[in-house]
Amino acid sequence: MFKNWLIAALLCFTGAATAADVPAVGTPAPGFALPDQDGREFRLDAQLGKWVVLYFYPKDDTPACTKEACSFRDDHSKLTALGAQIVGVSVDDTASHAAFARKHRLPFPLLADRGGAVAKRYGAFSDWLVVSYARRYTFIIDPQGKVAKVYLNVDAEHHAAEVIADLKRLSGKN
């Protein structure tokens, strides 16, 4: 309980990453391979040819992270109809991800970035000595593997609708 409170308090005091830390729109998305909640390896390079909604989030089963994940779950069919693969990433382990995905019936991969290496490559890693976490950032990656849109200020509850609108615009499927 105290640890969740501490994480929530620290999230309120974190600043945004600098522009130099975050991959710029139009640049190749940093590649990676991470285990999902079922222990299967997810490789970004295997997603070439489709849109990827790569969202980083701080902690499984916390209020805002649950709202965001469930929003993507509720709009999953709209996102997949646009040719998008939704992928969540945090520094939680695969067991935590499995419980979170099962509890909320999440139909997309949650990737375990235990050391934060991938979050660091996307400028989404935050380390406060006693706790490390991924900032709530999202990246839309185009079918050629380039960053098409970056979100550094995410409203967890309404984010999926924002992503859908941008995917429609970016893909020309308005």
N, C-alpha and C positions, 0 to 999 in steps of 0.2 A: 504494500500500500504506500509506504513512504517513498519507495523508489519510483513508483508511477507519479506521485506528487512532485518529486524532485525533477523528473523528466519534463513534466508539464511546465513547471516553473522555469526551467532552463530554456525551454522552447520559446517562452515569452521574451527572453533577453538575448536571443541570438540575432545577429545581423545577417543581412543578405551577403551572399558570396560576391566577390568582385567580378567584374566582367571578364577579367583575365582567367578566372578559375572555371568558368562555364563554357562549354563548347559553343561556338557561334553558329548562328543560322547559316546554312550553306556549306559548313565544314563536315567532313566525315565524322559520323558518330563513333566515339571510342568503342572498340570491340571488347567483348568479354565472354566468358563462359562461367556460369554459376549453377549450383544445384537448386532445383525447385522444391516445393513442399513435399514431393514424393521421392526426392533424392535423384531425380533425372536431371541430366545436364541440359541447360538451356544456353544456346549459343546465339549471340546476336547475328553473326554472319549467316546463320541458317535461315534468317528471316528475310533475306534479300528478296525483293519482288513483292513485298507487302508493306503496308504501313505498320509502324510499331508505336504504341503509346507506352512509353517507359516512365513509370512514376515511382519516385522515391518517397518513402514515408518513414516517420520516426520509430513507431513501435506497434507491434501487433496488439489488437484488442483494446486500444485506448479510444476514447470517445471520437476525436476528430479522424483518426486513422480508420476507424470502423465506418464512420459516415462516408468517407471517401471511397473505401473499398466497396461498400454496399451500393453506392451511387454508380460505380463502374459495373457492378454486378447487375443492377437494375437496367442499365443501358447497354448491356453486353451485346444483345442482338442488333441494336442500332450500330454499334461500333464494328462488329464483325461484318455487317452488311456493307460497310464502307471499306472493307478489306483490311481492317486493323486488328492487330494482335495486342491485347492489353497485357502488361507485365508490371508487377509490383516488386520493389526492391527495398529491403531494410537490412539492418545489421543483426536482426534476430536470426536464430538458427532454424533449421528445417523442421524440427519438432514443433516449435512455436508457430511457424507458418502453417504446418499441417493442421494444428488445432484451430487456428484462426480461420483458415479456409473451410474446414469442415463445419465449424460453428455457424458461419455466415453463408455457407453454400457458394463460395467464390469459384467461378468457372474458368479462372485464368491463373497462370503461374505466379507464385510469390517466390522470389529468389533470395537466397540467404547469402548476403555479402558480409560474412562474419568479421573480417578485418577492415571492412570499409574501403577496400581498394577500388572497387568500381564507383562507389559514391565519390571518392576523391577525384577520379578521372572526370566526373561530371560536375565537380564543384559543389557537391551536395553533402559532403561529410562535415560533421561537427564533432569536436572532441573537447570535453570539459573536465578532463582529469578523472573524475569519478564515473562519468557516463559518456559514451559515444553514440551517435545516432546519425541517420540520414535526414537531411532537411527535406521538407515537403516541396520538392521540385518535380516538374514533369517535362518530358521531351517528346515531341512527335518526330519520329524518324521516317523519312520517305522510303519508297521502295528501292532506291539506289543506295541506301545506307547513309544518307546525309541528314543532318539536323534541319528540320523544317520549321519548328516552332519551339520556343522555350518559355516555360511558365515558372517564375520565381516567387510569385505571390499567388498562392492557391487558396481558394475558398473551398474547403473539403466537401461541403454539402452540395455545391452547384458546379463542381469542376467538370464532371462528366459531360454535362450539357454544353459547357464552353468548349471542351475538346471536340465534341461532335460537330458543333458549328464550324470550328476551325478546320477539321478534317474535310467537311463538305467543301469549304472554300478552297483548301489546298489541293484537293483531288479533283476539283471541277465537277462535283456531284451535287451542286445546289438544287 
